[in-house]
Amino acid sequence: MDKKQIFSLWYVVLVVIVLVSLQEFIGVSHTQNLSYSEFKQALAAGQIDDVVLKEGVATGRLKADGLEAILPVAVVESLKKQGGEHRFVTVLLNDPGLIAQLDASKVRYAGVLESKWLGLLISWVAPTLIFVGIWFFVMKRMGGGMQGGMLEIGKSKARVFMQQETGVTFKDVAGIDEAKEELMEVVEFLQHPERYKRLGGKIPKGVLIVGAPGTGKTLLAKAVAGEAGVPFLSLSGSEFVEMFVGVGAARVRDLFEQAAAKAPCIVFIDELDALGKARGISALGGGNDEREQTLNQLLVQMDGFDTNRGVIIMAATNRPEILDPALLRAGRFDRHVTIDKPDLKGRRQILDVHAKNVTLAPEVDLNSVAARTPGFAGADLANLVNEATLRAAKRGKNAVDMQDFEEALDRIVAGLEKKNRVMNPMERRFVAFHEAGHALVAEFREHADKVSKISIIPRGIAALGYTQQLPTEDRYLLRKSELLDRLDVLLAGRVAEQLVFDDVSTGAENDLQRATDMARHMVTHYGMSETLGLATYDTQRTPLYLDGPALPEQRNCSERTAEVIDTEVRRLLDESRARVSATLTARRATLDVLAGVLLENEVVDRRMLDELLRAAAPGPATDASAPTVAA
């Protein structure tokens, strides 16, 4: 279909300017300018044939012969170049005797009444057209660009993808098998609606996908559309809200009209919390603002349309706790699909998906990579594979090897290496013994993860070194004995500094903060204090659902109980310090050797650590779970 031709007011302005320019060009291109004195000389010499007098201007023709005697050479030469008629133009001065001289010289003359309507028209119309053009330009920019404008400001901005355009099916989604199975029913609703209508069932109106950032919510929605083979209307919650009152509600209405026209289809609203925040929660203290109007319209539309036509609303959010309860009730978003961060098996499957187009070296073990990335979401794993590929390409390798994955993992977890950050010898010794203390205590605690790498190379913003531990399995709960071992590992760096130097540094700040938080949670949340018993004493105000920052805790106990809590927290930390001090004192020789190797090599991997421990005095070393500890 041919593109629709749009008539623009700018074309009128351009045509007028061109016509005026042509008129002036045609009128003056073959006319010689004469000064008024030259005009009077030619008139006195009888060299003028005729004259046309206008307001302030005289035009006419000169005779061909005898001009050399009265006019300058340059003027005569210019007149000869005109060819036939020697036309001239001159500006008239205040000369009352001009008409008498024309009569005496028997020159034909005439006056012309000049019309000024064109000039007046241009002087009024041109500014108006310019103003209107600027207004249209501004309105188009405010209304969504060249395809927007004031006439389309209430139109939905949904992007429509057909099946082949999404390019995503369930084969491209890995690590979230339960969510895939749940959404396979949605595909069945769209492909075979009569199967459910036959028994009197109704297709769910809405599906809310809840998950942490990067877990694949949008990808999963596109996969549903790709599997069902139906149009996929995608837009963000923030695209409904505009500065003009009523625009958001109009866009909601237009969105559902589009969906009804394209049924069966899927409407996907990403970041639903931008639109569906609970009413009354406003930076201005609540009120009937534009966002609430838009939300009200969405609620009405979801109640009003018929799901048996094959339109399913899908939405995604990572903040379900702030959504309006009216959105979450049955009859609107009927189904809630929660996507957790993948477990070990899921991470392995996700790595397979992202590494299928990457040239891997034979020795690459993706199982090991998956084991070393607990807590990574799908987007994090995709970034890990890409970082490893970029590092291999930078070094000119033909394949991505295990070293590239290890360096990429260190880069993501600990930050960029700061090799140019020069520490003095005393600071390096403090960092080396600090990290050696973490590593030794982790090795000699029954429930601590095995150490995979120790480094004293500064990374990130503040980390002067780090001890990386490799969990043996995914953990979903922790016993008290495991928490105590983790507490020992956190305090080991500070205790090692005190033991070796009889002094301490500021490098243990993060360790002490994490240890204090862990001990306080053991006392106030987990009921792991014999003195306080089985009770919780702190409650978080409006905690976020998915690892977001929570507001400060509000104490829910008396002042006397608060003192007991502080005493119990201090007791746990003091007992942990005593245990760690005993371990490091008994293995002081091993601590010195490990710190010396770190000072020499800067990095100690698992193989080097095993050799060092075998050469040292034998001692128990088992593994459990603990996080990476940074200086």
ROMI-357709 format. One record per residue (C-alpha): residue number from 1; z, x, y. Coordinates in pm, whole numbers, plus 50000, padded with zeros to 5 digits. Example, Ala and Ser with C-alpha at 12.3 -4.5 7.8 and 13.67 -1.06 7.14 Angstrom:
// residues 2
ATOM    n     zz     xx     yy
ATOM    1  50780  51230  49550
ATOM    2  50714  51367  49894
END
This chain:
// residues 631
ATOM    n     zz     xx     yy
ATOM    1  50000  50000  50000
ATOM    2  49904  50135  50343
ATOM    3  50186  50228  50575
ATOM    4  50257  49969  50840
ATOM    5  50124  50075  51179
ATOM    6  50393  50051  51444
ATOM    7  50287  50000  51807
ATOM    8  50492  50216  52041
ATOM    9  50551  50175  52413
ATOM   10  50501  50548  52447
ATOM   11  50129  50492  52372
ATOM   12  50101  50279  52691
ATOM   13  50261  50551  52902
ATOM   14  50025  50812  52756
ATOM   15  49713  50600  52818
ATOM   16  49808  50530  53182
ATOM   17  49872  50897  53250
ATOM   18  49539  50996  53094
ATOM   19  49343  50734  53292
ATOM   20  49498  50835  53624
ATOM   21  49433  51200  53549
ATOM   22  49068  51130  53459
ATOM   23  49021  50927  53775
ATOM   24  49155  51203  53993
ATOM   25  48958  51467  53802
ATOM   26  48630  51276  53829
ATOM   27  48689  51207  54194
ATOM   28  48765  51560  54307
ATOM   29  48595  51789  54059
ATOM   30  48261  51788  54256
ATOM   31  48408  51769  54607
ATOM   32  48456  52061  54851
ATOM   33  48772  52073  55063
ATOM   34  48701  52136  55432
ATOM   35  48954  52209  55699
ATOM   36  48951  51968  55991
ATOM   37  48808  52238  56223
ATOM   38  48521  52303  55980
ATOM   39  48460  51929  55962
ATOM   40  48440  51907  56345
ATOM   41  48201  52206  56359
ATOM   42  47971  52048  56102
ATOM   43  47986  51719  56293
ATOM   44  47899  51889  56624
ATOM   45  47608  52075  56459
ATOM   46  47466  51754  56314
ATOM   47  47513  51864  55950
ATOM   48  47689  51547  55827
ATOM   49  47490  51261  55673
ATOM   50  47760  50998  55627
ATOM   51  48138  50962  55629
ATOM   52  48380  50725  55456
ATOM   53  48710  50694  55637
ATOM   54  49020  50615  55437
ATOM   55  49383  50623  55543
ATOM   56  49434  50985  55651
ATOM   57  49132  51115  55456
ATOM   58  48758  51142  55526
ATOM   59  48495  51197  55258
ATOM   60  48121  51229  55293
ATOM   61  47801  51431  55241
ATOM   62  47673  51742  55417
ATOM   63  47309  51823  55485
ATOM   64  47168  52096  55265
ATOM   65  47016  52318  55538
ATOM   66  47180  52511  55815
ATOM   67  47530  52528  55671
ATOM   68  47537  52909  55676
ATOM   69  47554  52914  56055
ATOM   70  47865  52696  56089
ATOM   71  48070  52733  55766
ATOM   72  48224  53037  55598
ATOM   73  48023  53208  55323
ATOM   74  48271  53115  55050
ATOM   75  48251  52746  55140
ATOM   76  47871  52754  55147
ATOM   77  47855  52923  54807
ATOM   78  48090  52661  54662
ATOM   79  47874  52381  54801
ATOM   80  47558  52531  54649
ATOM   81  47723  52540  54306
ATOM   82  47754  52159  54319
ATOM   83  47379  52126  54286
ATOM   84  47252  51802  54444
ATOM   85  47482  51628  54691
ATOM   86  47709  51845  54901
ATOM   87  48016  51625  54909
ATOM   88  48327  51713  55103
ATOM   89  48677  51588  55172
ATOM   90  48907  51661  55466
ATOM   91  49244  51547  55590
ATOM   92  49218  51359  55919
ATOM   93  49438  51445  56213
ATOM   94  49538  51224  56504
ATOM   95  49199  51239  56684
ATOM   96  49118  50929  56897
ATOM   97  48778  51067  56995
ATOM   98  48648  51098  56639
ATOM   99  48468  50762  56633
ATOM  100  48292  50844  56963
ATOM  101  48172  51178  56824
ATOM  102  48042  51004  56510
ATOM  103  47847  50758  56727
ATOM  104  47709  51038  56945
ATOM  105  47593  51232  56639
ATOM  106  47444  50913  56491
ATOM  107  47639  50958  56164
ATOM  108  47676  50657  55937
ATOM  109  48045  50586  55883
ATOM  110  48246  50318  55713
ATOM  111  48612  50237  55643
ATOM  112  48763  50156  55301
ATOM  113  49071  49941  55241
ATOM  114  49243  50129  54955
ATOM  115  49433  49925  54696
ATOM  116  49780  50063  54612
ATOM  117  49861  49834  54320
ATOM  118  49806  50103  54055
ATOM  119  50045  50348  54220
ATOM  120  50306  50080  54272
ATOM  121  50265  49969  53910
ATOM  122  50315  50321  53781
ATOM  123  50614  50383  54008
ATOM  124  50788  50075  53869
ATOM  125  50669  50064  53509
ATOM  126  50698  50434  53419
ATOM  127  51076  50463  53485
ATOM  128  51131  50137  53298
ATOM  129  50935  50260  52998
ATOM  130  51123  50591  53000
ATOM  131  51457  50408  53010
ATOM  132  51355  50175  52726
ATOM  133  51234  50470  52521
ATOM  134  51563  50656  52566
ATOM  135  51754  50340  52471
ATOM  136  51550  50294  52151
ATOM  137  51601  50661  52061
ATOM  138  51979  50638  52104
ATOM  139  52000  50312  51909
ATOM  140  51798  50460  51623
ATOM  141  52029  50759  51603
ATOM  142  52335  50538  51602
ATOM  143  52184  50298  51353
ATOM  144  52083  50548  51085
ATOM  145  51784  50746  51199
ATOM  146  51415  50658  51188
ATOM  147  51470  50405  50910
ATOM  148  51766  50244  51084
ATOM  149  51776  50117  51437
ATOM  150  51945  49814  51581
ATOM  151  51742  49575  51368
ATOM  152  51863  49746  51049
ATOM  153  52217  49844  51147
ATOM  154  52357  49571  50924
ATOM  155  52145  49676  50629
ATOM  156  52307  49843  50330
ATOM  157  52252  50217  50298
ATOM  158  52251  50207  49920
ATOM  159  52019  50456  49752
ATOM  160  51828  50297  49464
ATOM  161  51756  50504  49154
ATOM  162  51554  50387  48858
ATOM  163  51627  50505  48504
ATOM  164  51393  50802  48518
ATOM  165  51525  50901  48860
ATOM  166  51890  50931  48758
ATOM  167  51794  51181  48490
ATOM  168  52138  51144  48329
ATOM  169  52238  50991  47995
ATOM  170  52546  51012  47779
ATOM  171  52405  51330  47624
ATOM  172  52471  51502  47956
ATOM  173  52837  51392  47960
ATOM  174  53086  51582  47746
ATOM  175  53460  51614  47707
ATOM  176  53547  51251  47790
ATOM  177  53463  51071  47466
ATOM  178  53711  50784  47516
ATOM  179  53568  50698  47858
ATOM  180  53214  50713  47719
ATOM  181  53304  50468  47443
ATOM  182  53461  50233  47696
ATOM  183  53151  50237  47915
ATOM  184  52914  50198  47621
ATOM  185  53025  49835  47621
ATOM  186  52894  49804  47977
ATOM  187  52557  49926  47852
ATOM  188  52571  49661  47580
ATOM  189  52648  49393  47842
ATOM  190  52338  49491  48038
ATOM  191  52103  49534  47742
ATOM  192  52212  49235  47532
ATOM  193  52388  48984  47758
ATOM  194  52291  48690  47536
ATOM  195  52508  48829  47254
ATOM  196  52820  48769  47467
ATOM  197  52704  48451  47641
ATOM  198  52647  48290  47299
ATOM  199  53019  48284  47234
ATOM  200  53108  48177  47588
ATOM  201  53217  48520  47707
ATOM  202  53171  48651  48060
ATOM  203  53052  48996  48148
ATOM  204  53315  49194  48342
ATOM  205  53248  49193  48713
ATOM  206  53371  49540  48796
ATOM  207  53464  49870  48635
ATOM  208  53692  50111  48822
ATOM  209  53668  50476  48715
ATOM  210  53981  50671  48800
ATOM  211  54004  51048  48765
ATOM  212  54092  51372  48937
ATOM  213  53824  51538  49153
ATOM  214  53555  51704  48946
ATOM  215  53617  51516  48622
ATOM  216  53273  51352  48620
ATOM  217  53323  51001  48760
ATOM  218  52987  50984  48941
ATOM  219  52809  51155  48653
ATOM  220  52948  50898  48410
ATOM  221  52831  50608  48626
ATOM  222  52479  50753  48645
ATOM  223  52482  50800  48268
ATOM  224  52560  50429  48223
ATOM  225  52260  50339  48437
ATOM  226  52041  50589  48254
ATOM  227  52141  50453  47913
ATOM  228  52100  50090  48014
ATOM  229  51762  50154  48180
ATOM  230  51846  49945  48487
ATOM  231  51833  50019  48863
ATOM  232  52130  50212  48999
ATOM  233  52238  50138  49356
ATOM  234  52461  50420  49476
ATOM  235  52653  50456  49802
ATOM  236  52986  50584  49933
ATOM  237  53272  50370  50055
ATOM  238  53260  50537  50394
ATOM  239  52899  50422  50449
ATOM  240  53015  50064  50499
ATOM  241  53228  50142  50802
ATOM  242  53065  50177  51144
ATOM  243  53183  50177  51504
ATOM  244  53043  49827  51565
ATOM  245  53254  49530  51465
ATOM  246  53104  49326  51182
ATOM  247  52857  49591  51064
ATOM  248  53055  49678  50750
ATOM  249  53078  49314  50641
ATOM  250  52705  49270  50705
ATOM  251  52627  49572  50490
ATOM  252  52840  49435  50207
ATOM  253  52647  49107  50217
ATOM  254  52316  49292  50223
ATOM  255  52424  49512  49931
ATOM  256  52496  49213  49710
ATOM  257  52167  49051  49814
ATOM  258  51983  49366  49707
ATOM  259  52174  49372  49379
ATOM  260  52089  49009  49307
ATOM  261  51721  49079  49374
ATOM  262  51717  49379  49138
ATOM  263  51932  49225  48860
ATOM  264  52013  49343  48600
ATOM  265  52145  49651  48780
ATOM  266  52452  49862  48849
ATOM  267  52609  49894  49194
ATOM  268  52815  50212  49223
ATOM  269  53058  50265  49514
ATOM  270  53187  50620  49524
ATOM  271  53519  50703  49694
ATOM  272  53630  50339  49693
ATOM  273  53958  50434  49862
ATOM  274  53768  50489  50191
ATOM  275  53688  50116  50191
ATOM  276  53952  49953  49972
ATOM  277  54275  50095  50116
ATOM  278  54557  49841  50104
ATOM  279  54547  49611  50405
ATOM  280  54813  49675  50664
ATOM  281  54804  50055  50610
ATOM  282  54651  50170  50935
ATOM  283  54691  50466  51166
ATOM  284  54740  50214  51449
ATOM  285  55015  50026  51270
ATOM  286  54801  49769  51094
ATOM  287  54598  49485  51236
ATOM  288  54269  49312  51182
ATOM  289  54048  49620  51213
ATOM  290  53688  49672  51108
ATOM  291  53780  49830  50772
ATOM  292  53989  49528  50675
ATOM  293  53704  49294  50771
ATOM  294  53475  49493  50544
ATOM  295  53727  49485  50258
ATOM  296  53772  49109  50298
ATOM  297  53397  49061  50274
ATOM  298  53383  49275  49959
ATOM  299  53656  49065  49798
ATOM  300  53473  48744  49884
ATOM  301  53140  48873  49753
ATOM  302  53293  48991  49424
ATOM  303  53445  48645  49377
ATOM  304  53124  48464  49463
ATOM  305  52847  48625  49260
ATOM  306  52760  48536  48903
ATOM  307  52804  48827  48661
ATOM  308  52588  48659  48398
ATOM  309  52288  48757  48612
ATOM  310  52349  49114  48500
ATOM  311  52500  49279  48808
ATOM  312  52797  49505  48737
ATOM  313  52998  49671  49013
ATOM  314  53126  50019  48933
ATOM  315  53351  50221  49161
ATOM  316  53523  50558  49148
ATOM  317  53836  50691  49314
ATOM  318  54095  50963  49273
ATOM  319  54357  50772  49472
ATOM  320  54412  50437  49296
ATOM  321  54768  50409  49425
ATOM  322  54649  50323  49778
ATOM  323  54393  50058  49677
ATOM  324  54451  49699  49780
ATOM  325  54605  49497  49492
ATOM  326  54347  49222  49547
ATOM  327  54074  49464  49440
ATOM  328  54248  49550  49114
ATOM  329  54325  49202  48989
ATOM  330  54140  49038  48702
ATOM  331  53813  48881  48813
ATOM  332  53718  49170  49040
ATOM  333  53761  49513  48890
ATOM  334  53838  49385  48543
ATOM  335  53834  49720  48367
ATOM  336  53999  50046  48460
ATOM  337  53868  50362  48294
ATOM  338  54085  50670  48341
ATOM  339  53930  51014  48301
ATOM  340  54176  51292  48229
ATOM  341  54109  51660  48261
ATOM  342  53951  51773  47934
ATOM  343  54150  51923  47649
ATOM  344  54050  52237  47457
ATOM  345  53784  52057  47254
ATOM  346  53650  51881  47561
ATOM  347  53629  52204  47761
ATOM  348  53431  52361  47476
ATOM  349  53184  52071  47481
ATOM  350  53149  52087  47859
ATOM  351  53082  52460  47846
ATOM  352  52808  52393  47588
ATOM  353  52643  52144  47825
ATOM  354  52646  52379  48125
ATOM  355  52552  52689  47926
ATOM  356  52255  52539  47740
ATOM  357  52007  52671  47998
ATOM  358  52189  53004  48045
ATOM  359  52093  53316  47853
ATOM  360  52415  53423  47681
ATOM  361  52482  53754  47511
ATOM  362  52556  53733  47134
ATOM  363  52918  53840  47179
ATOM  364  53003  53555  47419
ATOM  365  53277  53337  47269
ATOM  366  53289  53004  47450
ATOM  367  53592  52903  47241
ATOM  368  53785  53187  47402
ATOM  369  53662  53083  47747
ATOM  370  53772  52726  47681
ATOM  371  54116  52845  47566
ATOM  372  54160  53046  47886
ATOM  373  54081  52756  48118
ATOM  374  54359  52496  48074
ATOM  375  54363  52246  48358
ATOM  376  53997  52305  48448
ATOM  377  53793  51993  48520
ATOM  378  53424  51957  48441
ATOM  379  53318  52073  48788
ATOM  380  53544  52378  48756
ATOM  381  53383  52474  48425
ATOM  382  53036  52428  48572
ATOM  383  53136  52657  48857
ATOM  384  53272  52912  48609
ATOM  385  52943  52927  48417
ATOM  386  52746  52953  48740
ATOM  387  52970  53232  48877
ATOM  388  52930  53429  48555
ATOM  389  52552  53383  48567
ATOM  390  52535  53498  48929
ATOM  391  52741  53810  48852
ATOM  392  52516  53898  48559
ATOM  393  52204  53852  48773
ATOM  394  52357  54063  49049
ATOM  395  52403  54351  48804
ATOM  396  52049  54315  48671
ATOM  397  52155  54213  48319
ATOM  398  51927  54036  48074
ATOM  399  52206  53807  47949
ATOM  400  52548  53684  48056
ATOM  401  52818  53866  47859
ATOM  402  53191  53817  47813
ATOM  403  53277  54057  48094
ATOM  404  53091  53835  48339
ATOM  405  53294  53532  48227
ATOM  406  53620  53725  48258
ATOM  407  53538  53845  48608
ATOM  408  53427  53498  48712
ATOM  409  53751  53349  48574
ATOM  410  53960  53606  48761
ATOM  411  53763  53531  49077
ATOM  412  53826  53156  49050
ATOM  413  54191  53170  48939
ATOM  414  54328  53467  49133
ATOM  415  54080  53504  49418
ATOM  416  53840  53771  49537
ATOM  417  53930  54135  49476
ATOM  418  54052  54316  49786
ATOM  419  53974  54675  49688
ATOM  420  53964  54777  50053
ATOM  421  54324  54668  50101
ATOM  422  54504  55003  50085
ATOM  423  54873  55000  49982
ATOM  424  55100  55298  50027
ATOM  425  55237  55466  49710
ATOM  426  55577  55295  49733
ATOM  427  55419  54946  49760
ATOM  428  55197  55019  49460
ATOM  429  55502  55125  49256
ATOM  430  55686  54804  49350
ATOM  431  55386  54592  49249
ATOM  432  55336  54786  48924
ATOM  433  55698  54745  48809
ATOM  434  55698  54383  48927
ATOM  435  55397  54293  48711
ATOM  436  55522  54508  48420
ATOM  437  55846  54310  48428
ATOM  438  55656  53979  48406
ATOM  439  55449  54107  48116
ATOM  440  55735  54254  47908
ATOM  441  55957  53947  47936
ATOM  442  55660  53722  47847
ATOM  443  55597  53934  47538
ATOM  444  55957  53923  47423
ATOM  445  56023  53554  47467
ATOM  446  55965  53326  47172
ATOM  447  55815  53041  47373
ATOM  448  55606  53239  47626
ATOM  449  55228  53268  47625
ATOM  450  55072  53598  47528
ATOM  451  54968  53820  47814
ATOM  452  54591  53863  47838
ATOM  453  54565  54087  48145
ATOM  454  54783  54267  48398
ATOM  455  54641  54388  48730
ATOM  456  54772  54547  49048
ATOM  457  54443  54502  49235
ATOM  458  54508  54277  49537
ATOM  459  54331  53942  49518
ATOM  460  54298  53642  49742
ATOM  461  54505  53613  50057
ATOM  462  54852  53725  49951
ATOM  463  54851  53823  49581
ATOM  464  54905  54199  49543
ATOM  465  54882  54174  49164
ATOM  466  54896  53922  48882
ATOM  467  54991  53879  48517
ATOM  468  54754  53649  48333
ATOM  469  54871  53468  48020
ATOM  470  54661  53290  47760
ATOM  471  54799  52959  47630
ATOM  472  54755  52912  47258
ATOM  473  54710  52534  47285
ATOM  474  54715  52245  47530
ATOM  475  55066  52120  47598
ATOM  476  55163  51768  47705
ATOM  477  55541  51806  47699
ATOM  478  55784  52098  47717
ATOM  479  56118  52146  47546
ATOM  480  56423  52282  47724
ATOM  481  56397  52613  47538
ATOM  482  56038  52650  47655
ATOM  483  56131  52578  48016
ATOM  484  56409  52839  48000
ATOM  485  56162  53098  47871
ATOM  486  55922  53012  48153
ATOM  487  56209  53051  48395
ATOM  488  56276  53400  48256
ATOM  489  55912  53503  48301
ATOM  490  55911  53384  48663
ATOM  491  56223  53584  48753
ATOM  492  56126  53897  48557
ATOM  493  55933  54059  48843
ATOM  494  56223  54035  49088
ATOM  495  56475  54159  48829
ATOM  496  56249  54457  48745
ATOM  497  56240  54560  49112
ATOM  498  56620  54543  49134
ATOM  499  56665  54737  48811
ATOM  500  56424  55023  48894
ATOM  501  56461  55064  49270
ATOM  502  56804  54911  49332
ATOM  503  56618  54720  49603
ATOM  504  56396  54413  49629
ATOM  505  56076  54321  49815
ATOM  506  55916  54008  49956
ATOM  507  55655  53998  49678
ATOM  508  55863  53759  49464
ATOM  509  55858  53473  49715
ATOM  510  55623  53253  49514
ATOM  511  55805  53334  49189
ATOM  512  56141  53233  49335
ATOM  513  56000  52911  49478
ATOM  514  55849  52808  49146
ATOM  515  56161  52906  48954
ATOM  516  56383  52707  49190
ATOM  517  56159  52400  49163
ATOM  518  56159  52425  48784
ATOM  519  56537  52458  48764
ATOM  520  56587  52165  49005
ATOM  521  56353  51944  48803
ATOM  522  56541  52033  48485
ATOM  523  56863  51915  48649
ATOM  524  56747  51616  48856
ATOM  525  56445  51479  48666
ATOM  526  56469  51580  48301
ATOM  527  56843  51529  48239
ATOM  528  56885  51884  48102
ATOM  529  57228  51946  48256
ATOM  530  57538  51889  48043
ATOM  531  57749  51854  48356
ATOM  532  57541  51577  48517
ATOM  533  57438  51405  48197
ATOM  534  57138  51181  48127
ATOM  535  57049  51069  48476
ATOM  536  56788  51138  48742
ATOM  537  56895  51193  49099
ATOM  538  56582  51247  49308
ATOM  539  56298  51000  49359
ATOM  540  55965  51088  49519
ATOM  541  55843  50860  49795
ATOM  542  55490  50727  49740
ATOM  543  55382  50992  49487
ATOM  544  55008  51040  49457
ATOM  545  54848  50954  49128
ATOM  546  54636  51258  49052
ATOM  547  54799  51589  49142
ATOM  548  54789  51521  49513
ATOM  549  55055  51638  49758
ATOM  550  55361  51413  49751
ATOM  551  55584  51331  50041
ATOM  552  55926  51502  50063
ATOM  553  56180  51386  49807
ATOM  554  56452  51145  49908
ATOM  555  56797  51224  49770
ATOM  556  56940  50940  49565
ATOM  557  57297  51056  49510
ATOM  558  57626  51118  49685
ATOM  559  57716  51436  49870
ATOM  560  57951  51540  49590
ATOM  561  57679  51495  49330
ATOM  562  57438  51691  49552
ATOM  563  57684  51982  49550
ATOM  564  57701  51964  49170
ATOM  565  57320  51968  49153
ATOM  566  57304  52279  49369
ATOM  567  57568  52442  49150
ATOM  568  57375  52360  48831
ATOM  569  57049  52491  48974
ATOM  570  57220  52813  49077
ATOM  571  57377  52841  48729
ATOM  572  57039  52811  48555
ATOM  573  56889  53078  48779
ATOM  574  57188  53314  48738
ATOM  575  57185  53278  48359
ATOM  576  56811  53343  48353
ATOM  577  56853  53655  48565
ATOM  578  57122  53784  48329
ATOM  579  56898  53732  48024
ATOM  580  56602  53903  48191
ATOM  581  56818  54193  48309
ATOM  582  56943  54249  47953
ATOM  583  56587  54247  47814
ATOM  584  56447  54490  48070
ATOM  585  56748  54723  48049
ATOM  586  56707  54745  47671
ATOM  587  56336  54819  47710
ATOM  588  56348  55034  48020
ATOM  589  56137  55309  47860
ATOM  590  55860  55061  47779
ATOM  591  55881  54922  48131
ATOM  592  55834  55270  48281
ATOM  593  55539  55348  48054
ATOM  594  55363  55018  48127
ATOM  595  55413  55060  48502
ATOM  596  55276  55415  48480
ATOM  597  54963  55295  48299
ATOM  598  54914  55027  48566
ATOM  599  54945  55284  48845
ATOM  600  54684  55499  48673
ATOM  601  54432  55236  48559
ATOM  602  54516  54939  48788
ATOM  603  54428  54697  48505
ATOM  604  54577  54667  48154
ATOM  605  54405  54433  47910
ATOM  606  54538  54286  47584
ATOM  607  54419  54573  47367
ATOM  608  54586  54837  47584
ATOM  609  54907  54635  47594
ATOM  610  54915  54604  47213
ATOM  611  54873  54980  47174
ATOM  612  55150  55046  47424
ATOM  613  55390  54803  47253
ATOM  614  55319  54948  46909
ATOM  615  55401  55294  47039
ATOM  616  55729  55166  47187
ATOM  617  56042  55061  47002
ATOM  618  55980  54753  46780
ATOM  619  56103  54416  46898
ATOM  620  56030  54046  46849
ATOM  621  55724  53915  47028
ATOM  622  55598  53565  46979
ATOM  623  55398  53324  47191
ATOM  624  55441  52978  47342
ATOM  625  55330  52869  47688
ATOM  626  55362  52987  48047
ATOM  627  55130  52992  48345
ATOM  628  54969  53283  48525
ATOM  629  55226  53458  48743
ATOM  630  55119  53628  49066
ATOM  631  55315  53876  49273
END
